[in-house]
Amino acid sequence: EGAKQHLGLARQLNNQEAVYEMYYGWATFCAAKDDQDVQTAKRHLTRAIATNPLLDDGYVFLAKVYTHMGDPQEAAEQARTALAFNPGNEDAQAIVAAAETTASATVH
């Protein structure tokens, strides 16, 4: 909650900085109390990567939000996008691997 407040202030001081928007979205998700907060976090993360599509961590954070929302396919898609920009992103690799494991388990 404290991080969310500080990052909210940073966003106000420079609302064009995608990194501030990304971390504010992530802090909002981490402090979420309900589905509305999760949707708000998703909007901020989406806005951050729309502003700077090279933010691989933004895609990873968004993937984690989609995982929380019960959409592993979209989570994996976001993680794959992160890997396109940073093939070494271990969080993105783990999300894709988990999605592939889940998909193969449901096929068998």
DSSP file with accessible surface (Angstrom, degrees, kcal/mol):
  #  RESIDUE AA STRUCTURE BP1 BP2  ACC     N-H-->O    O-->H-N    N-H-->O    O-->H-N    TCO  KAPPA ALPHA  PHI   PSI    X-CA   Y-CA   Z-CA
    1    1 A E     >        0   0  102      0, 0.0     4,-1.9     0, 0.0     5,-0.1   0.000 360.0 360.0 360.0 -39.1    0.0    0.0    0.0
    2    2 A G  H  >  +     0   0   37      1,-0.2     4,-2.3     2,-0.2     5,-0.2   0.905 360.0  50.7 -65.0 -41.9    2.9    2.4    0.8
    3    3 A A  H  > S+     0   0   58      1,-0.2     4,-3.0     2,-0.2     5,-0.3   0.907 107.5  54.5 -61.8 -40.7    4.6    1.6   -2.5
    4    4 A K  H  > S+     0   0   41     23,-0.2     4,-2.2     1,-0.2    -1,-0.2   0.918 108.8  48.2 -60.0 -42.5    1.3    2.4   -4.3
    5    5 A Q  H  X S+     0   0  131     -4,-1.9     4,-1.8     2,-0.2    -2,-0.2   0.933 114.1  45.3 -64.5 -45.5    1.1    5.8   -2.6
    6    6 A H  H  X S+     0   0  134     -4,-2.3     4,-2.2     1,-0.2    -2,-0.2   0.907 114.8  47.1 -67.0 -40.8    4.6    6.7   -3.5
    7    7 A L  H  X S+     0   0   42     -4,-3.0     4,-2.5     2,-0.2    -1,-0.2   0.844 107.6  57.5 -70.8 -30.8    4.4    5.5   -7.1
    8    8 A G  H  X S+     0   0   10     -4,-2.2     4,-1.8    -5,-0.3    -1,-0.2   0.914 107.8  47.7 -62.2 -40.3    1.1    7.3   -7.4
    9    9 A L  H  X S+     0   0   89     -4,-1.8     4,-2.2     2,-0.2    -2,-0.2   0.927 109.7  52.3 -65.8 -42.8    2.9   10.5   -6.5
   10   10 A A  H  X S+     0   0   20     -4,-2.2     4,-1.9     1,-0.2    -2,-0.2   0.910 108.2  51.9 -59.5 -41.3    5.7    9.8   -9.0
   11   11 A R  H  < S+     0   0   50     -4,-2.5    -1,-0.2     1,-0.2    -2,-0.2   0.877 108.3  51.4 -61.8 -39.4    3.0    9.3  -11.7
   12   12 A Q  H  < S+     0   0  153     -4,-1.8     3,-0.4     1,-0.2    -1,-0.2   0.887 110.0  49.0 -65.8 -36.7    1.5   12.7  -10.8
   13   13 A L  H  < S+     0   0  140     -4,-2.2    -1,-0.2     1,-0.3    -2,-0.2   0.817 133.3  12.5 -72.8 -31.3    4.9   14.3  -11.1
   14   14 A N    ><  +     0   0   66     -4,-1.9     3,-1.4    -5,-0.2    -1,-0.3  -0.663  65.0 174.1-147.4  86.6    5.7   12.7  -14.5
   15   15 A N  T 3  S+     0   0  111     -3,-0.4    -4,-0.1     1,-0.3    -3,-0.1   0.454  77.4  64.8 -77.9   2.0    2.6   11.1  -16.1
   16   16 A Q  T 3  S+     0   0  142     -5,-0.0     2,-0.8     4,-0.0    -1,-0.3   0.453  74.7 103.1 -98.7  -2.5    4.5   10.4  -19.3
   17   17 A E    <>  -     0   0   67     -3,-1.4     4,-1.7     1,-0.2     3,-0.3  -0.722  53.8-165.2 -88.1 108.9    7.0    7.9  -17.6
   18   18 A A  H  > S+     0   0    5     -2,-0.8     4,-2.8     1,-0.2    -1,-0.2   0.827  85.7  59.8 -63.9 -32.4    5.9    4.4  -18.5
   19   19 A V  H  > S+     0   0   46      2,-0.2     4,-2.7     1,-0.2     5,-0.3   0.919 105.5  48.5 -65.1 -40.3    8.1    2.8  -15.8
   20   20 A Y  H  > S+     0   0   92     -3,-0.3     4,-2.4     1,-0.2    -1,-0.2   0.921 112.7  48.8 -62.7 -43.0    6.2    4.8  -13.1
   21   21 A E  H  X S+     0   0   11     -4,-1.7     4,-2.5     2,-0.2    -2,-0.2   0.916 111.4  50.5 -62.2 -42.9    2.9    3.7  -14.6
   22   22 A M  H  X S+     0   0    4     -4,-2.8     4,-2.4     2,-0.2    -2,-0.2   0.954 113.6  42.8 -62.0 -50.9    4.1    0.1  -14.7
   23   23 A Y  H  X S+     0   0   86     -4,-2.7     4,-2.8     1,-0.2    -1,-0.2   0.850 112.1  54.6 -69.7 -30.3    5.2   -0.1  -11.1
   24   24 A Y  H  X S+     0   0   39     -4,-2.4     4,-2.6    -5,-0.3    -1,-0.2   0.935 109.2  48.8 -64.7 -43.2    2.1    1.8  -10.0
   25   25 A G  H  X S+     0   0    0     -4,-2.5     4,-2.3     2,-0.2    -2,-0.2   0.916 112.6  47.8 -61.0 -42.1    0.0   -0.9  -11.7
   26   26 A W  H  X S+     0   0   57     -4,-2.4     4,-2.8     2,-0.2    -2,-0.2   0.930 112.1  48.7 -66.6 -43.0    2.0   -3.6  -10.1
   27   27 A A  H  X S+     0   0   13     -4,-2.8     4,-1.9     1,-0.2   -23,-0.2   0.898 109.9  53.2 -63.2 -37.6    1.7   -2.0   -6.7
   28   28 A T  H  < S+     0   0    1     -4,-2.6     4,-0.3     2,-0.2    -1,-0.2   0.921 110.6  46.8 -63.1 -42.1   -2.0   -1.6   -7.2
   29   29 A F  H >< S+     0   0   34     -4,-2.3     3,-1.3     1,-0.2    -2,-0.2   0.938 111.1  51.0 -64.3 -45.3   -2.3   -5.3   -8.0
   30   30 A C  H 3< S+     0   0   82     -4,-2.8    -1,-0.2     1,-0.3    -2,-0.2   0.824 116.8  40.7 -63.4 -30.3   -0.2   -6.3   -5.0
   31   31 A A  T 3< S+     0   0   18     -4,-1.9    -1,-0.3    -5,-0.2    -2,-0.2   0.353  86.5 139.2 -96.8   4.8   -2.4   -4.2   -2.7
   32   32 A A    <   -     0   0   33     -3,-1.3     3,-0.1    -4,-0.3    -3,-0.1  -0.214  28.8-179.4 -58.9 135.3   -5.7   -5.2   -4.4
   33   33 A K        +     0   0  159      1,-0.2     2,-0.3     0, 0.0    -1,-0.1   0.543  67.3   4.8-106.6 -16.1   -8.6   -5.8   -2.1
   34   34 A D  S  > S-     0   0   81      1,-0.0     4,-1.6     0, 0.0     3,-0.3  -0.925  86.6 -83.5-157.4 178.5  -11.2   -6.7   -4.8
   35   35 A D  H  > S+     0   0  125     -2,-0.3     4,-2.5     1,-0.2     5,-0.2   0.816 121.5  60.3 -63.5 -31.1  -11.7   -7.3   -8.5
   36   36 A Q  H  > S+     0   0  143      1,-0.2     4,-2.3     2,-0.2    -1,-0.2   0.922 104.7  48.9 -63.7 -41.2  -12.1   -3.6   -9.2
   37   37 A D  H  > S+     0   0   36     -3,-0.3     4,-2.5     2,-0.2    -1,-0.2   0.894 110.0  52.0 -63.8 -38.7   -8.6   -3.0   -7.9
   38   38 A V  H  X S+     0   0    5     -4,-1.6     4,-2.6     2,-0.2    -2,-0.2   0.925 109.8  48.6 -63.9 -42.6   -7.3   -5.9  -10.1
   39   39 A Q  H  X S+     0   0   74     -4,-2.5     4,-2.2     2,-0.2    -2,-0.2   0.888 110.3  51.8 -64.3 -38.0   -9.0   -4.3  -13.1
   40   40 A T  H  X S+     0   0   26     -4,-2.3     4,-2.2     2,-0.2    -2,-0.2   0.929 109.7  49.3 -63.4 -44.1   -7.5   -0.9  -12.2
   41   41 A A  H  X S+     0   0    0     -4,-2.5     4,-2.6     1,-0.2     5,-0.2   0.927 109.2  52.7 -60.1 -44.2   -4.0   -2.5  -12.0
   42   42 A K  H  X S+     0   0   48     -4,-2.6     4,-2.7     1,-0.2    -1,-0.2   0.907 107.8  51.4 -59.5 -42.6   -4.6   -4.2  -15.4
   43   43 A R  H  X S+     0   0  129     -4,-2.2     4,-2.4     1,-0.2    -1,-0.2   0.918 111.0  47.5 -61.4 -43.6   -5.5   -0.8  -16.9
   44   44 A H  H  X S+     0   0   18     -4,-2.2     4,-2.3     2,-0.2    -2,-0.2   0.912 113.1  47.8 -67.0 -40.6   -2.3    0.8  -15.6
   45   45 A L  H  X S+     0   0    0     -4,-2.6     4,-2.2     2,-0.2     5,-0.2   0.919 112.4  49.5 -65.5 -41.6   -0.1   -2.0  -16.8
   46   46 A T  H  X S+     0   0   61     -4,-2.7     4,-1.8    -5,-0.2    -2,-0.2   0.910 111.2  49.6 -63.3 -41.7   -1.7   -2.0  -20.2
   47   47 A R  H  X S+     0   0  114     -4,-2.4     4,-2.0    -5,-0.2    -1,-0.2   0.905 108.6  54.0 -63.8 -40.2   -1.2    1.8  -20.4
   48   48 A A  H  X S+     0   0    0     -4,-2.3     4,-2.5     1,-0.2    -2,-0.2   0.939 111.6  42.7 -62.3 -45.7    2.4    1.4  -19.4
   49   49 A I  H  < S+     0   0   14     -4,-2.2    -1,-0.2     1,-0.2    -2,-0.2   0.779 110.9  56.2 -77.1 -21.0    3.2   -1.1  -22.2
   50   50 A A  H  < S+     0   0   78     -4,-1.8    -1,-0.2    -5,-0.2    -2,-0.2   0.874 111.7  44.1 -70.9 -35.3    1.2    0.9  -24.7
   51   51 A T  H  < S+     0   0   79     -4,-2.0    -2,-0.2     1,-0.3    -1,-0.2   0.893 135.3  14.7 -74.2 -41.1    3.4    3.9  -23.8
   52   52 A N    ><  -     0   0   56     -4,-2.5     3,-1.7    -5,-0.2    -1,-0.3  -0.790  66.4-174.9-136.8  91.4    6.7    1.9  -23.9
   53   53 A P  T 3  S+     0   0   61      0, 0.0    -4,-0.1     0, 0.0    -3,-0.1   0.546  77.9  72.0 -67.4  -2.9    6.2   -1.5  -25.5
   54   54 A L  T 3   +     0   0  113      1,-0.1     2,-1.7    31,-0.0     3,-0.2   0.426  64.1 111.2 -91.7   3.2    9.8   -2.6  -24.7
   55   55 A L    X>  +     0   0   22     -3,-1.7     4,-1.4     1,-0.2     3,-0.8  -0.554  42.6 179.4 -78.9  86.2    9.0   -2.9  -20.9
   56   56 A D  H 3> S+     0   0   30     -2,-1.7     4,-1.9     1,-0.3     3,-0.2   0.881  79.6  56.5 -59.4 -35.7    9.3   -6.7  -20.6
   57   57 A D  H 3> S+     0   0   54      1,-0.2     4,-3.1     2,-0.2    -1,-0.3   0.847 100.0  60.2 -65.6 -29.5    8.5   -6.6  -16.9
   58   58 A G  H <> S+     0   0    0     -3,-0.8     4,-2.4     2,-0.2    -1,-0.2   0.921 105.8  46.9 -61.6 -41.2    5.3   -4.8  -17.8
   59   59 A Y  H  X S+     0   0   23     -4,-1.4     4,-2.5    -3,-0.2    -1,-0.2   0.890 112.2  50.7 -67.1 -37.3    4.2   -7.8  -19.8
   60   60 A V  H  X S+     0   0    0     -4,-1.9     4,-2.3     2,-0.2    -2,-0.2   0.937 110.8  47.8 -65.8 -46.1    5.3  -10.2  -17.0
   61   61 A F  H  X S+     0   0   19     -4,-3.1     4,-1.9     1,-0.2    -2,-0.2   0.924 112.9  49.0 -60.2 -42.2    3.3   -8.2  -14.4
   62   62 A L  H  X S+     0   0    3     -4,-2.4     4,-2.6    -5,-0.2    -1,-0.2   0.903 108.2  54.4 -64.8 -38.0    0.3   -8.2  -16.8
   63   63 A A  H  X S+     0   0    0     -4,-2.5     4,-2.5     1,-0.2    -1,-0.2   0.906 107.0  51.0 -61.1 -40.0    0.7  -12.0  -17.2
   64   64 A K  H  X S+     0   0   67     -4,-2.3     4,-2.3     2,-0.2    -1,-0.2   0.879 108.6  51.5 -66.8 -35.0    0.6  -12.4  -13.5
   65   65 A V  H  X S+     0   0    0     -4,-1.9     4,-2.2     2,-0.2    -2,-0.2   0.944 110.5  48.3 -64.8 -45.7   -2.6  -10.4  -13.4
   66   66 A Y  H  <>S+     0   0   31     -4,-2.6     5,-2.9     2,-0.2     4,-0.4   0.887 109.6  53.0 -63.4 -36.8   -4.1  -12.6  -16.1
   67   67 A T  H ><5S+     0   0   76     -4,-2.5     3,-1.6     1,-0.2    -1,-0.2   0.947 109.4  48.8 -61.1 -45.8   -3.0  -15.7  -14.1
   68   68 A H  H 3<5S+     0   0  109     -4,-2.3    -2,-0.2     1,-0.3    -1,-0.2   0.867 108.5  54.0 -59.2 -37.5   -4.8  -14.3  -11.1
   69   69 A M  T 3<5S-     0   0   72     -4,-2.2    -1,-0.3    -5,-0.1    -2,-0.2   0.480 121.8-107.8 -78.3  -3.7   -7.9  -13.7  -13.2
   70   70 A G  T < 5S+     0   0   60     -3,-1.6    -3,-0.2    -4,-0.4     3,-0.1   0.766  83.5 121.3  85.3  26.7   -7.9  -17.3  -14.3
   71   71 A D     >< +     0   0   62     -5,-2.9     4,-2.2     1,-0.1     3,-0.2  -0.667  24.8 164.6-122.2  75.5   -6.7  -16.7  -17.9
   72   72 A P  H  > S+     0   0   63      0, 0.0     4,-2.6     0, 0.0     5,-0.2   0.805  73.9  58.9 -65.5 -27.5   -3.5  -18.8  -18.3
   73   73 A Q  H  > S+     0   0  163      2,-0.2     4,-2.0     1,-0.2     5,-0.1   0.933 109.6  41.8 -66.6 -45.7   -3.6  -18.5  -22.1
   74   74 A E  H  > S+     0   0   60      2,-0.2     4,-2.5     1,-0.2     5,-0.2   0.881 112.9  55.5 -68.2 -35.7   -3.5  -14.7  -22.1
   75   75 A A  H  X S+     0   0    1     -4,-2.2     4,-2.5     1,-0.2    -2,-0.2   0.940 108.8  47.1 -59.4 -46.4   -0.9  -14.8  -19.3
   76   76 A A  H  X S+     0   0    2     -4,-2.6     4,-2.7     1,-0.2    -1,-0.2   0.893 110.0  53.5 -63.6 -38.2    1.3  -17.0  -21.5
   77   77 A E  H  X S+     0   0   97     -4,-2.0     4,-1.8     2,-0.2    -1,-0.2   0.922 110.1  46.8 -63.1 -43.9    0.8  -14.7  -24.5
   78   78 A Q  H  X S+     0   0   24     -4,-2.5     4,-2.1     1,-0.2    -2,-0.2   0.916 112.4  50.8 -63.8 -40.8    1.9  -11.7  -22.4
   79   79 A A  H  X S+     0   0    0     -4,-2.5     4,-2.3     1,-0.2    -2,-0.2   0.891 107.3  53.4 -65.1 -38.9    4.9  -13.7  -21.1
   80   80 A R  H  X S+     0   0  100     -4,-2.7     4,-1.6     2,-0.2    -1,-0.2   0.880 106.8  52.4 -63.1 -36.7    5.8  -14.6  -24.7
   81   81 A T  H  X S+     0   0   41     -4,-1.8     4,-1.1     2,-0.2    -2,-0.2   0.923 107.7  51.6 -64.1 -42.2    5.8  -11.0  -25.7
   82   82 A A  H >X S+     0   0    0     -4,-2.1     4,-2.3     1,-0.2     3,-0.6   0.918 108.3  52.2 -59.1 -41.1    8.1  -10.2  -22.7
   83   83 A L  H 3< S+     0   0   37     -4,-2.3    -1,-0.2     1,-0.2    -2,-0.2   0.807  99.8  62.5 -68.2 -27.6   10.4  -13.0  -24.0
   84   84 A A  H 3< S+     0   0   81     -4,-1.6    -1,-0.2    -3,-0.2    -2,-0.2   0.858 114.3  34.5 -64.0 -33.1   10.5  -11.4  -27.5
   85   85 A F  H << S+     0   0   89     -4,-1.1    -2,-0.2    -3,-0.6    -1,-0.2   0.753 138.1  17.7 -90.1 -30.4   12.1   -8.3  -25.9
   86   86 A N    ><  -     0   0   63     -4,-2.3     3,-2.2    -5,-0.2    -1,-0.2  -0.701  61.0-175.1-145.2  88.8   14.1  -10.1  -23.3
   87   87 A P  T 3  S+     0   0   93      0, 0.0    -4,-0.1     0, 0.0    -1,-0.1   0.714  85.3  60.7 -60.0 -17.8   14.7  -13.8  -23.8
   88   88 A G  T 3   +     0   0   46     -5,-0.1     2,-0.9     4,-0.0     3,-0.1   0.401  67.7 125.0 -91.2   5.1   16.4  -14.1  -20.5
   89   89 A N    <>  -     0   0   11     -3,-2.2     4,-2.2     1,-0.2     5,-0.1  -0.504  43.1-167.2 -70.0 105.2   13.4  -12.9  -18.4
   90   90 A E  H  > S+     0   0  151     -2,-0.9     4,-2.3     1,-0.2    -1,-0.2   0.833  83.0  55.0 -67.4 -34.5   13.1  -15.8  -16.0
   91   91 A D  H  > S+     0   0   79      2,-0.2     4,-2.0     1,-0.2    -1,-0.2   0.927 110.1  47.0 -63.6 -43.3    9.7  -14.8  -14.7
   92   92 A A  H  > S+     0   0    0      2,-0.2     4,-2.4     1,-0.2     5,-0.2   0.914 110.7  52.5 -64.4 -42.1    8.3  -14.8  -18.3
   93   93 A Q  H  X S+     0   0   87     -4,-2.2     4,-2.7     1,-0.2    -1,-0.2   0.917 109.4  49.8 -58.6 -43.3   10.0  -18.2  -18.9
   94   94 A A  H  X S+     0   0   58     -4,-2.3     4,-2.5     2,-0.2    -1,-0.2   0.889 109.6  50.5 -65.1 -39.0    8.3  -19.7  -15.8
   95   95 A I  H  X S+     0   0   23     -4,-2.0     4,-2.2     2,-0.2    -1,-0.2   0.932 112.7  46.0 -65.6 -44.4    4.9  -18.4  -16.8
   96   96 A V  H  X S+     0   0   13     -4,-2.4     4,-2.6     2,-0.2    -2,-0.2   0.934 112.9  50.2 -64.3 -43.6    5.2  -19.9  -20.3
   97   97 A A  H  X S+     0   0   47     -4,-2.7     4,-2.5    -5,-0.2    -2,-0.2   0.915 110.6  49.7 -61.9 -41.2    6.5  -23.2  -18.9
   98   98 A A  H  X S+     0   0   54     -4,-2.5     4,-2.6     1,-0.2    -1,-0.2   0.911 111.2  49.3 -64.6 -40.1    3.6  -23.3  -16.4
   99   99 A A  H  X S+     0   0   19     -4,-2.2     4,-2.7     2,-0.2    -2,-0.2   0.906 111.7  48.4 -65.9 -41.1    1.1  -22.7  -19.2
  100  100 A E  H  X S+     0   0  105     -4,-2.6     4,-2.5     2,-0.2    -2,-0.2   0.896 111.6  50.0 -67.4 -37.6    2.6  -25.3  -21.4
  101  101 A T  H  X S+     0   0   93     -4,-2.5     4,-2.0    -5,-0.2    -2,-0.2   0.928 112.9  46.8 -64.8 -43.8    2.6  -27.8  -18.5
  102  102 A T  H  X S+     0   0   76     -4,-2.6     4,-1.7     1,-0.2    -2,-0.2   0.919 112.5  50.1 -63.8 -42.9   -1.1  -27.0  -17.8
  103  103 A A  H  X S+     0   0   53     -4,-2.7     4,-1.2     1,-0.2    -2,-0.2   0.915 112.1  46.3 -64.4 -41.8   -2.0  -27.3  -21.5
  104  104 A S  H  X S+     0   0   58     -4,-2.5     4,-1.5     1,-0.2    -1,-0.2   0.859 109.8  55.1 -71.4 -29.7   -0.3  -30.7  -21.9
  105  105 A A  H  < S+     0   0   69     -4,-2.0    -1,-0.2     1,-0.2    -2,-0.2   0.864 108.6  47.8 -70.3 -32.5   -1.9  -32.0  -18.7
  106  106 A T  H  < S+     0   0  109     -4,-1.7    -1,-0.2     1,-0.2    -2,-0.2   0.743 108.4  55.3 -80.6 -20.6   -5.4  -31.1  -20.0
  107  107 A V  H  <        0   0  117     -4,-1.2    -2,-0.2    -5,-0.2    -1,-0.2   0.854 360.0 360.0 -77.5 -35.4   -4.7  -32.8  -23.4
  108  108 A H     <        0   0  187     -4,-1.5    -3,-0.0     0, 0.0    -4,-0.0   0.010 360.0 360.0 -83.3 360.0   -3.7  -36.1  -21.9
